[in-house]
Amino acid sequence: MKKSKFLALMLVAVLMVMSLAGCSQPAEEPAAGGETPAAPAEKITWKLGHLGNDEHIWNKTALKFAELVAEKTEGQIEIKVYPNESLGKEVENIDMIKTGAADMVISGESMQTWAPKAALMAVPYAFRDTAHMQAVIESELGDEIAAQIEEKVGLIPLYYHLRAPRNLTSNRPINTPADLNGFKMRVPNVPLFVDAWKAAGAAPQAMAFNEVFTALQQGVIEGQENPVDLIYSAGFYEVQDYVNVTEHVNGWIYVLVGVNQFNSLSDELKAAVLEAAAEAQVYGDSLFEEQTSEFVSMLEEKGMTFNTNVDKAAFQAAMEPAVLEKLTDEQRDLYQRIVEFQ
């Protein structure tokens, strides 16, 4: 696999931190008899929360990352992974990191509440396809987003997950915005998503992910939109018949650690965490490539029909005015540079 710019930058950071560590450690005074006493290393435990289930790519990669960190720090850092929102909802986890009640989170566009440029991690029809999106992540445009997250949210991106395109699920085919006509649907707590779907004719409502299945089952909502992996892992095939291939959002998500938590580490431990993150990036990328197409097949086996008759150009035309109106000047500038990025 070709090494990405993101991975290369992390490896450079690892080497720099290791170099500093090697130069800055003072020699210990030998004890009587010529032996240097070894002070016991204080064990550090980090809590990582996310919304994917046990079998989700995010969880499998997080467990691999935890294993790598434990190995590279000789057990000094333990990362406990909490899937299924068992540590709290995504935004709650971010707040918990600020107070020290948690340490890591998997998050994306929800961070725009604090860092406006994070909104561009999932803007309707901003990216042409997955390849375009990955090129942006690993460019100076992606660096802008990561830097603002660190500055404004107090979280450091360690590695990222590509996300399969978001598609609309329903119990009837939806081909054009005219087919929505007040369609009650769940969206994440992202104002841009709410406005875009309203412009397309739906009646969106923000709702926590763990409430969606029951809401669909009880008819509170008629549909929702998510990538195929989350559609499968949440069991939406039990209460939805169609995956309408709108592919309205290509996005990615970061695995992040609190700035305070990371900066409290020694240089050697920082280097170990960054090295583990670089390896987790490669591991997660391989899982993404292998499993995305598998989720499509598994959803079909569960009885879902993939509706490929969607007029994506019509959805883009319906949503774009609302998207541009919702974006701030800062966000709109970044959006235009992303759209034009080659």
C-alpha positions as CSV (number, residue, x, y, z in Angstrom):
1,M,0.0,0.0,0.0
2,K,1.3,3.4,-0.9
3,K,2.3,5.4,2.2
4,S,-0.1,8.4,2.6
5,K,1.1,11.9,3.4
6,F,-0.8,11.7,6.7
7,L,1.1,8.6,7.7
8,A,4.4,10.0,6.5
9,L,3.9,13.1,8.6
10,M,3.1,11.0,11.7
11,L,6.3,9.0,11.1
12,V,8.3,12.2,10.9
13,A,6.8,13.3,14.1
14,V,7.7,10.0,15.7
15,L,11.3,10.3,14.7
16,M,11.5,13.9,15.9
17,V,10.0,13.1,19.3
18,M,12.3,10.1,19.7
19,S,15.3,12.2,18.8
20,L,14.4,14.8,21.4
21,A,13.8,12.1,23.9
22,G,17.2,10.6,23.3
23,C,18.9,14.0,23.7
24,S,17.0,15.3,26.7
25,Q,17.1,12.5,29.2
26,P,19.6,13.2,32.0
27,A,21.8,10.4,33.3
28,E,20.7,8.9,36.6
29,E,23.0,8.8,39.5
30,P,24.2,5.3,40.2
31,A,23.3,3.8,43.5
32,A,25.8,2.4,46.0
33,G,27.4,-0.7,44.5
34,G,27.3,0.8,41.0
35,E,23.7,-0.2,40.1
36,T,21.2,2.4,38.8
37,P,17.9,2.1,40.6
38,A,14.9,1.7,38.4
39,A,11.9,3.8,39.5
40,P,8.6,2.0,38.9
41,A,6.8,3.5,35.9
42,E,3.4,5.0,36.7
43,K,0.7,3.2,34.7
44,I,-1.5,5.5,32.6
45,T,-5.1,4.4,31.6
46,W,-6.9,6.2,28.8
47,K,-10.6,5.7,28.1
48,L,-11.7,5.8,24.5
49,G,-15.4,6.0,23.6
50,H,-17.2,5.7,20.3
51,L,-20.6,4.8,18.9
52,G,-19.7,1.7,16.7
53,N,-20.6,-1.8,17.9
54,D,-18.1,-4.5,18.8
55,E,-17.7,-5.7,15.3
56,H,-17.3,-2.3,13.7
57,I,-14.1,-1.2,11.9
58,W,-13.6,1.6,14.3
59,N,-13.8,-0.8,17.3
60,K,-11.5,-3.4,15.7
61,T,-8.9,-0.7,14.8
62,A,-9.2,0.9,18.3
63,L,-8.5,-2.5,19.9
64,K,-5.5,-2.9,17.6
65,F,-4.3,0.6,18.5
66,A,-4.6,-0.2,22.2
67,E,-2.7,-3.4,21.7
68,L,0.1,-1.6,19.8
69,V,0.3,1.2,22.5
70,A,0.6,-1.4,25.3
71,E,3.3,-3.2,23.4
72,K,5.3,-0.1,22.5
73,T,5.1,1.4,26.0
74,E,5.7,-2.0,27.7
75,G,2.3,-1.8,29.4
76,Q,2.8,1.7,30.8
77,I,-0.2,3.0,28.8
78,E,-3.4,1.0,28.8
79,I,-6.3,2.1,26.5
80,K,-9.7,0.9,27.4
81,V,-12.1,0.9,24.5
82,Y,-15.9,1.6,25.1
83,P,-18.0,0.8,22.0
84,N,-21.8,1.3,21.6
85,E,-21.8,4.7,23.3
86,S,-21.2,2.8,26.6
87,L,-19.0,5.7,27.8
88,G,-21.5,8.2,26.7
89,K,-22.7,9.9,23.5
90,E,-20.1,11.5,21.2
91,V,-20.4,15.1,22.3
92,E,-20.6,13.9,25.9
93,N,-17.3,12.1,25.4
94,I,-15.7,15.3,24.1
95,D,-16.9,17.2,27.2
96,M,-15.6,14.4,29.4
97,I,-12.2,14.6,27.9
98,K,-12.0,18.3,28.8
99,T,-12.8,17.4,32.5
100,G,-10.5,14.3,32.5
101,A,-13.3,11.8,32.8
102,A,-12.4,10.4,29.4
103,D,-9.3,10.6,27.3
104,M,-10.0,9.7,23.7
105,V,-13.0,9.8,21.3
106,I,-13.8,9.0,17.7
107,S,-15.4,12.1,16.2
108,G,-16.0,14.0,13.0
109,E,-18.2,16.8,11.9
110,S,-19.8,17.1,15.4
111,M,-16.7,19.0,16.4
112,Q,-17.8,22.0,14.3
113,T,-19.6,23.3,17.4
114,W,-16.1,24.4,18.5
115,A,-14.0,24.2,15.3
116,P,-16.0,25.5,12.4
117,K,-13.7,23.9,9.8
118,A,-14.6,20.5,11.1
119,A,-17.9,20.9,9.3
120,L,-16.1,20.2,6.0
121,M,-15.4,16.7,7.2
122,A,-19.0,15.9,6.0
123,V,-20.6,18.4,3.7
124,P,-23.2,17.3,1.3
125,Y,-21.7,16.7,-2.2
126,A,-18.4,18.5,-1.3
127,F,-16.3,15.6,-2.5
128,R,-16.5,13.9,-5.9
129,D,-15.7,10.5,-4.5
130,T,-13.6,8.7,-1.8
131,A,-10.3,9.2,-3.7
132,H,-10.9,13.0,-3.9
133,M,-11.7,13.1,-0.2
134,Q,-8.6,11.2,0.9
135,A,-6.4,13.5,-1.3
136,V,-7.9,16.4,0.6
137,I,-7.4,14.9,4.0
138,E,-3.7,14.4,3.3
139,S,-3.2,17.8,1.8
140,E,-2.7,21.2,3.4
141,L,-6.5,21.5,3.4
142,G,-6.8,18.6,5.8
143,D,-4.0,20.0,7.9
144,E,-6.0,23.2,8.3
145,I,-8.9,21.2,9.7
146,A,-6.8,19.1,12.1
147,A,-4.9,22.2,13.4
148,Q,-8.2,24.0,14.2
149,I,-9.5,20.9,16.0
150,E,-6.4,20.9,18.1
151,E,-6.6,24.6,18.9
152,K,-10.4,25.0,19.4
153,V,-11.5,21.6,20.7
154,G,-8.4,20.6,22.6
155,L,-8.1,17.3,20.8
156,I,-5.2,15.9,18.7
157,P,-6.0,13.7,15.7
158,L,-3.9,10.6,15.8
159,Y,-5.3,8.7,12.8
160,Y,-8.4,8.8,10.7
161,H,-11.0,6.4,9.2
162,L,-12.5,6.9,5.8
163,R,-16.2,6.5,5.8
164,A,-18.3,4.9,3.2
165,P,-20.7,7.4,1.5
166,R,-23.9,8.2,3.5
167,N,-27.0,6.8,1.9
168,L,-30.7,7.3,2.8
169,T,-32.7,4.3,4.0
170,S,-36.5,4.0,3.8
171,N,-39.4,1.6,3.4
172,R,-40.1,2.8,-0.2
173,P,-37.9,3.8,-3.1
174,I,-36.8,7.5,-3.1
175,N,-35.4,8.6,-6.4
176,T,-35.7,12.4,-6.4
177,P,-36.2,15.2,-3.9
178,A,-39.9,15.2,-5.0
179,D,-40.3,11.7,-3.4
180,L,-39.4,13.1,0.0
181,N,-42.4,15.5,0.5
182,G,-42.2,15.8,4.3
183,F,-40.4,12.5,4.8
184,K,-39.6,12.2,8.5
185,M,-36.0,11.2,8.9
186,R,-33.2,11.2,11.5
187,V,-30.0,13.2,11.0
188,P,-27.1,13.6,13.4
189,N,-26.9,16.8,15.4
190,V,-25.4,18.7,12.6
191,P,-27.3,21.9,11.6
192,L,-25.9,21.7,8.0
193,F,-27.5,18.3,7.6
194,V,-30.8,19.5,8.9
195,D,-30.9,22.5,6.5
196,A,-29.8,20.5,3.5
197,W,-32.5,17.8,4.0
198,K,-35.1,20.5,4.6
199,A,-34.1,22.1,1.3
200,A,-34.5,18.7,-0.4
201,G,-38.1,18.5,0.9
202,A,-37.7,16.2,3.9
203,A,-38.6,16.8,7.6
204,P,-35.3,16.0,9.4
205,Q,-34.9,15.8,13.1
206,A,-31.6,15.5,15.1
207,M,-31.5,12.4,17.2
208,A,-28.9,10.4,19.1
209,F,-27.7,7.4,17.2
210,N,-28.7,4.9,19.9
211,E,-32.3,6.1,19.7
212,V,-32.7,5.6,15.9
213,F,-33.6,1.9,15.8
214,T,-36.5,2.2,18.2
215,A,-37.7,5.4,16.5
216,L,-37.8,3.6,13.1
217,Q,-39.5,0.5,14.7
218,Q,-42.2,2.7,16.3
219,G,-42.8,4.9,13.2
220,V,-41.6,8.0,14.9
221,I,-39.4,8.5,11.8
222,E,-39.6,7.0,8.4
223,G,-35.9,6.8,7.6
224,Q,-32.3,7.8,8.3
225,E,-29.0,8.3,6.5
226,N,-25.7,6.6,7.3
227,P,-22.9,4.7,5.6
228,V,-23.5,1.0,4.9
229,D,-21.3,-0.2,7.9
230,L,-23.4,1.6,10.4
231,I,-26.6,0.6,8.7
232,Y,-25.6,-3.0,9.1
233,S,-24.0,-2.8,12.6
234,A,-27.1,-1.0,13.9
235,G,-29.4,-3.6,12.5
236,F,-31.5,-1.1,10.5
237,Y,-32.2,-3.9,7.9
238,E,-34.7,-5.2,10.4
239,V,-36.8,-2.0,10.1
240,Q,-35.9,-0.6,6.7
241,D,-36.3,-2.1,3.2
242,Y,-34.3,0.2,0.9
243,V,-30.9,1.8,0.8
244,N,-31.3,4.7,-1.6
245,V,-27.9,5.3,-3.1
246,T,-27.9,9.1,-2.7
247,E,-24.2,9.1,-1.7
248,H,-24.9,12.6,-0.5
249,V,-21.9,12.8,1.9
250,N,-18.4,11.4,1.6
251,G,-16.7,12.0,5.0
252,W,-14.1,10.9,7.4
253,I,-13.7,10.7,11.1
254,Y,-10.7,11.1,13.4
255,V,-9.5,9.1,16.4
256,L,-8.5,11.8,18.9
257,V,-6.8,12.2,22.2
258,G,-7.0,15.1,24.6
259,V,-4.2,17.7,24.3
260,N,-3.7,17.7,28.0
261,Q,-3.5,13.9,28.1
262,F,-1.1,13.7,25.3
263,N,1.1,16.5,26.5
264,S,1.4,15.0,30.0
265,L,3.4,12.1,28.5
266,S,7.1,11.9,28.4
267,D,8.8,12.3,25.0
268,E,9.3,8.6,24.7
269,L,5.7,7.8,25.4
270,K,4.5,10.4,22.9
271,A,6.7,8.8,20.3
272,A,5.3,5.3,21.1
273,V,1.7,6.6,20.8
274,L,2.4,8.3,17.5
275,E,4.1,5.2,16.2
276,A,1.2,3.0,17.2
277,A,-1.2,5.5,15.6
278,A,0.7,5.3,12.3
279,E,0.4,1.5,12.3
280,A,-3.3,1.6,13.3
281,Q,-3.8,3.9,10.3
282,V,-2.5,1.2,7.9
283,Y,-4.5,-1.5,9.7
284,G,-7.8,0.6,9.6
285,D,-7.3,1.4,5.9
286,S,-6.9,-2.3,5.0
287,L,-10.1,-3.1,6.9
288,F,-12.0,-0.4,5.1
289,E,-11.0,-1.6,1.7
290,E,-11.9,-5.2,2.6
291,Q,-15.2,-4.6,4.4
292,T,-17.1,-1.8,2.6
293,S,-18.2,-4.0,-0.3
294,E,-18.9,-6.8,2.2
295,F,-21.4,-4.7,4.0
296,V,-23.3,-4.1,0.8
297,S,-23.6,-7.8,0.2
298,M,-24.6,-8.5,3.9
299,L,-27.3,-5.9,3.7
300,E,-28.6,-7.5,0.6
301,E,-28.6,-10.9,2.2
302,K,-30.6,-9.4,5.1
303,G,-33.2,-8.4,2.5
304,M,-32.4,-4.7,1.8
305,T,-32.7,-3.5,-1.7
306,F,-30.1,-1.0,-3.1
307,N,-32.0,1.6,-5.1
308,T,-29.5,2.8,-7.7
309,N,-32.1,4.9,-9.6
310,V,-31.4,7.9,-7.5
311,D,-31.0,11.2,-9.3
312,K,-27.9,12.4,-7.4
313,A,-27.6,15.6,-9.5
314,A,-31.1,16.6,-8.5
315,F,-30.3,16.1,-4.8
316,Q,-27.1,18.1,-5.2
317,A,-28.9,20.9,-6.9
318,A,-31.6,20.9,-4.2
319,M,-29.1,20.9,-1.3
320,E,-26.3,23.2,-2.5
321,P,-28.1,26.6,-2.0
322,A,-28.8,25.6,1.6
323,V,-25.3,24.4,2.1
324,L,-23.7,27.6,0.8
325,E,-26.1,29.7,2.9
326,K,-25.4,27.8,6.0
327,L,-21.6,28.0,5.7
328,T,-19.8,30.9,7.3
329,D,-17.3,32.9,5.1
330,E,-14.5,30.9,6.6
331,Q,-16.2,27.6,5.9
332,R,-17.4,28.6,2.4
333,D,-13.8,29.6,1.5
334,L,-12.6,26.1,2.5
335,Y,-15.5,24.4,0.8
336,Q,-14.7,26.1,-2.5
337,R,-11.0,25.1,-2.2
338,I,-12.1,21.5,-1.5
339,V,-14.4,21.4,-4.5
340,E,-11.7,22.8,-6.8
341,F,-8.9,20.6,-5.3
342,Q,-7.3,18.3,-7.9
